């Protein structure tokens, strides 16, 4: 949104999006979106919806995108992986037909990321992978989140386009009140989906609390495993589940607790990186990553001295909770200030790099 608003001061800017929350009324209430033409398409599914329904929803949005592109006829298109594969493919088709260019922002690499937890029919998988590789090769420039993902893109697609590595920014922490004494426990804000090891977390928390553990656990966000978190909160007084909350409320929740949970399936770290990680940096919470030690997530946590990594095993995780409660995990060597990392993950830095990448120049607000 900030990038679109800044660019609208010099260029004709249109935004096509799936609308989950009546975007026009929210923009009007907050006085945002000046000079930007919005083309929202009603979204009928969420991350908790079934795969079949999400495919139908993506197909409808694909048609909507092509219609708006034919109506507005842009010379340059910026497209991301939400929804993946089909919409970037439509952008590529439009660009070929009307001699436009496009920049492809891969926040996840599909269908591989999906296939990690929801096996895709092999024929469909190969077809989608070929289509996305074609889209990568035809793009004027690619953007992704980590060097590991960039290497995967080069290996998979054989593209000769430049790949820019650009970390996801943190949510705004304006309006967040820093607490002098953080609550003893853990927060988790984000999608409780198929990649976040939620069943493992729930199992470990139940074992820890049944053994007399006293640390608190606070969850927020939707997803396919949200009912499990709600049930857990109903069973234990030390667990709370706030459901879907605003970005500011999520930032405040993270800032309130000593630790933040960062669970992720190992295999998927080749194709994605948890977006909540940047906000965890700004919250000041130590990070407890639940993944293999050789993953990009584990290396990011340890190299930046943000927290500790625990293998994805219920017993090991239960033991880590107990060690943190007893003060047996050393935190003195961890980076509490994070000033340099915060600068790189700030929204201002993200907008500056995005402007350079898309428009080959910096936009002045």
C-alpha positions in Angstrom: 0.0 0.0 0.0 2.7 2.5 0.9 4.6 1.7 -2.3 1.5 2.2 -4.4 0.6 5.5 -2.7 4.2 6.8 -3.2 4.3 5.7 -6.8 0.9 7.3 -7.5 2.5 10.7 -7.1 4.4 10.2 -10.3 2.7 7.4 -12.2 -0.7 5.9 -13.0 -1.0 3.1 -10.4 -3.7 0.4 -10.2 -3.9 -2.3 -7.5 -5.7 -5.6 -8.2 -6.3 -7.7 -5.1 -8.5 -10.3 -3.4 -10.6 -8.5 -0.9 -11.0 -10.3 2.5 -12.2 -7.3 4.5 -14.0 -4.6 2.4 -10.9 -2.7 1.5 -12.7 0.3 0.0 -14.4 1.2 3.3 -11.3 0.7 5.3 -9.3 2.9 2.9 -12.0 5.6 3.2 -12.1 5.4 7.0 -8.3 5.8 7.3 -7.8 8.3 4.4 -5.5 5.9 2.5 -5.0 5.1 -1.1 -5.0 8.6 -2.6 -4.3 8.6 -6.3 -4.4 4.8 -6.5 -7.1 2.9 -8.5 -8.3 -0.2 -6.7 -9.8 -3.2 -8.3 -10.8 -5.5 -5.4 -12.2 -9.0 -6.1 -14.3 -10.6 -3.3 -12.3 -13.4 -1.7 -14.5 -16.4 -0.8 -11.8 -18.5 1.0 -9.1 -18.2 3.7 -6.0 -20.2 4.6 -8.3 -22.5 6.6 -10.4 -23.4 3.6 -10.2 -26.7 1.7 -7.8 -27.0 -1.2 -10.7 -27.5 -3.8 -12.4 -24.3 -2.7 -9.2 -22.4 -2.8 -8.5 -23.6 -6.3 -11.9 -22.4 -7.5 -11.4 -19.1 -5.8 -7.9 -18.7 -7.4 -9.3 -19.5 -10.8 -12.0 -16.8 -10.4 -9.5 -14.3 -9.3 -7.3 -15.2 -12.3 -10.1 -14.3 -14.7 -10.7 -11.1 -12.7 -7.0 -10.1 -13.0 -6.9 -10.7 -16.8 -10.1 -8.6 -17.2 -8.6 -5.7 -15.2 -5.3 -5.9 -17.1 -7.1 -5.7 -20.4 -9.1 -2.7 -19.1 -6.1 -0.7 -17.7 -3.4 -1.9 -20.1 -0.3 -1.2 -17.8 3.2 -1.2 -19.3 4.7 -2.7 -16.2 3.2 -5.2 -13.7 4.3 -6.2 -10.2 2.8 -9.6 -9.2 3.3 -11.7 -6.1 2.5 -15.3 -5.2 -0.9 -14.8 -3.6 -2.5 -16.8 -5.0 0.4 -18.7 -6.6 1.2 -19.9 -10.1 -2.1 -19.2 -11.9 -2.2 -15.4 -11.4 1.5 -14.9 -12.3 0.9 -17.0 -15.4 -2.0 -14.8 -16.5 0.3 -11.7 -16.0 2.9 -13.4 -18.2 0.3 -14.1 -20.9 -0.8 -10.4 -20.8 2.8 -9.2 -20.9 3.5 -11.3 -24.0 0.4 -10.2 -25.8 0.8 -6.5 -25.1 4.6 -6.2 -24.9 4.6 -5.3 -21.3 7.1 -6.3 -18.6 6.5 -7.8 -15.2 8.4 -8.3 -12.0 7.6 -11.5 -10.1 7.8 -11.4 -6.3 8.1 -14.9 -4.9 7.2 -14.8 -1.3 6.7 -18.6 -1.5 7.8 -21.0 -4.2 4.9 -23.1 -5.5 3.7 -25.8 -6.0 6.7 -27.1 -3.9 5.6 -25.3 -0.7 2.1 -26.7 -1.0 3.4 -30.2 -1.9 5.4 -30.4 1.4 2.2 -30.9 3.5 -0.6 -31.5 1.0 0.7 -33.9 -1.7 -0.3 -32.7 -5.1 -1.2 -35.2 -7.9 2.1 -35.9 -9.6 0.8 -34.9 -13.1 -0.7 -31.7 -11.8 2.5 -31.0 -9.8 4.7 -31.3 -12.9 2.3 -29.1 -14.9 2.2 -26.4 -12.3 6.0 -26.5 -11.8 6.6 -26.2 -15.5 4.2 -23.2 -15.7 5.8 -21.4 -12.8 9.3 -22.0 -14.2 8.1 -20.5 -17.5 6.8 -17.4 -15.7 10.1 -17.1 -13.9 12.1 -17.2 -17.1 10.0 -14.6 -18.8 10.0 -12.1 -16.0 12.2 -9.0 -16.3 13.3 -9.3 -12.7 12.5 -11.6 -9.7 12.3 -10.9 -6.0 12.4 -13.4 -3.2 13.0 -13.5 0.5 16.2 -15.5 1.2 19.3 -16.6 -0.7 18.3 -20.2 -0.2 15.0 -19.5 -2.1 17.0 -17.6 -4.8 19.2 -20.6 -5.3 16.2 -22.8 -5.6 14.7 -20.5 -8.2 17.8 -20.5 -10.3 18.1 -24.3 -10.0 14.5 -25.0 -10.8 13.8 -22.5 -13.6 17.1 -21.9 -15.3 16.2 -18.2 -15.4 18.7 -15.6 -16.6 16.7 -12.8 -14.9 18.2 -10.9 -11.9 17.0 -12.2 -8.6 16.8 -9.6 -5.8 16.8 -10.9 -2.2 14.5 -8.7 -0.1 13.4 -9.7 3.4 9.8 -9.2 4.4 9.4 -6.1 6.6 8.0 -6.1 10.1 4.5 -4.8 10.8 4.3 -1.3 12.1 5.1 -1.0 15.8 3.6 2.5 16.0 1.0 2.5 18.8 2.7 -0.4 20.6 3.5 0.2 24.2 6.8 -1.4 25.3 6.5 -3.1 28.6 9.2 -2.8 31.3 8.6 -6.4 32.5 7.6 -8.9 29.9 5.2 -11.8 30.7 6.9 -15.1 31.3 5.9 -17.2 28.4 5.5 -17.4 24.7 3.5 -15.7 21.9 2.6 -17.0 18.5 1.1 -14.6 15.9 0.4 -15.7 12.4 -1.2 -18.4 10.3 -1.9 -21.6 12.2 -1.6 -23.6 9.0 -0.2 -26.8 7.7 3.4 -25.6 7.7 3.6 -24.4 11.2 3.8 -27.7 13.2 0.8 -26.8 15.2 -0.1 -30.4 16.3 3.5 -30.8 17.5 3.3 -27.5 19.5 -0.1 -28.5 21.0 1.3 -31.9 22.0 4.4 -30.4 23.7 2.4 -27.7 25.5 0.0 -30.3 26.9 2.9 -32.4 28.1 4.6 -29.4 29.7 1.5 -28.0 31.4 0.3 -31.5 32.6 3.7 -31.9 34.3 3.1 -28.7 36.3 4.6 -26.1 34.0 3.7 -22.4 34.8 4.8 -20.4 31.7 2.0 -18.8 29.6 1.2 -19.3 25.9 -0.6 -16.7 23.8 -1.8 -17.5 20.3 -3.4 -15.2 17.6 -4.3 -15.8 14.0 -6.4 -18.0 11.8 -5.7 -21.2 9.9 -6.7 -24.8 9.5 -5.5 -25.6 13.0 -7.1 -22.7 14.8 -9.7 -25.0 16.3 -6.9 -27.0 18.0 -5.5 -23.8 19.5 -9.0 -22.7 20.7 -9.5 -26.2 22.3 -6.1 -25.9 24.0 -7.0 -22.5 25.4 -10.3 -23.9 26.8 -8.4 -26.7 28.5 -5.6 -24.8 30.2 -5.7 -21.5 32.1 -2.1 -20.7 31.0 -3.1 -20.7 27.3 -5.0 -17.9 25.5 -6.2 -17.8 21.9 -7.2 -14.4 20.6 -8.3 -15.5 17.1 -7.8 -13.0 14.3 -6.5 -9.7 15.5 -5.2 -6.5 13.9 -1.5 -6.1 13.0 -1.1 -3.6 15.9 -2.7 -5.9 18.3 -0.4 -8.7 17.1 2.7 -6.5 17.5 1.6 -5.6 21.1 1.0 -9.3 21.9 4.5 -10.2 20.7 6.0 -7.3 22.7 4.3 -8.4 25.9 6.0 -11.8 26.2 9.6 -12.9 26.8 9.6 -15.5 24.0 8.1 -15.9 20.6 7.4 -19.3 18.9 8.7 -19.8 15.4 7.8 -23.4 14.2 8.3 -24.4 10.6 8.5 -27.6 8.6 12.1 -28.1 7.6 11.5 -29.0 3.9 9.4 -25.9 3.3 12.3 -23.5 4.3 13.7 -24.2 0.8 10.5 -22.6 -0.7 9.3 -20.1 2.0 10.3 -18.1 5.0 8.0 -17.3 7.9 6.8 -13.7 7.5 6.2 -13.3 11.3 10.0 -13.5 11.9 10.6 -9.8 11.1 7.9 -8.7 13.5 9.4 -10.9 16.2 12.7 -9.0 15.8 11.0 -5.7 16.5 9.0 -7.1 19.5 12.2 -7.6 21.5 11.1 -11.2 22.3 13.7 -14.0 22.2 12.8 -16.5 19.4 12.3 -20.2 20.0 12.6 -21.8 16.5 11.2 -25.3 16.1 13.0 -26.8 13.1 16.1 -28.6 12.0 19.4 -26.9 12.8 20.5 -26.9 9.1 17.5 -24.9 7.9 17.6 -21.3 6.8 15.3 -20.4 9.7 17.6 -21.9 12.2 20.7 -20.3 10.7 19.0 -16.9 10.7 18.0 -17.2 14.4 21.5 -18.3 15.5 23.6 -16.1 13.3 21.7 -13.0 14.4 21.7 -14.1 18.1 17.9 -13.9 18.3 17.2 -17.0 20.3 17.6 -20.8 20.3 16.7 -23.6 18.0 14.9 -26.8 19.2 14.6 -29.9 17.1 11.0 -30.7 16.0 10.3 -33.3 18.6 7.6 -33.1 21.3 9.9 -34.3 24.0 12.7 -31.9 23.1 10.3 -29.0 22.9 8.7 -29.9 26.3 12.1 -30.0 27.8 13.0 -26.6 26.3 9.9 -25.1 27.9 11.0 -26.5 31.3 14.5 -25.3 30.9 13.3 -21.7 30.0 11.1 -21.8 33.1 14.0 -22.9 35.3 16.4 -20.3 33.8 18.6 -22.9 32.3 18.8 -21.5 28.8 21.4 -18.8 28.6 20.1 -15.5 27.1 22.9 -13.1 28.1 24.7 -13.6 24.8 21.6 -12.9 22.7 21.1 -9.6 21.0 18.5 -7.6 22.8 19.1 -4.3 20.9 19.0 -5.6 17.3 19.5 -2.1 15.9 21.2 -3.0 12.7 18.8 -5.9 11.9 15.8 -3.6 12.7 17.0 -1.0 10.1 17.2 -3.7 7.4 13.7 -5.0 8.3 12.0 -1.7 8.6 9.1 -0.7 6.3 11.0 2.3 5.2 14.0 0.2 4.0 11.6 -2.3 2.3 9.8 0.4 0.4 13.1 2.0 -0.7 14.5 -1.3 -2.0 11.1 -2.2 -3.6 11.1 1.1 -5.4 14.6 0.6 -6.7 13.8 -2.9 -7.9 10.5 -2.1 -9.6 11.0 1.4 -10.9 14.9 1.6 -10.9 14.7 4.6 -8.7 13.7 5.7 -5.2 10.4 7.3 -4.6 10.3 10.3 -2.3 7.3 10.4 0.0 
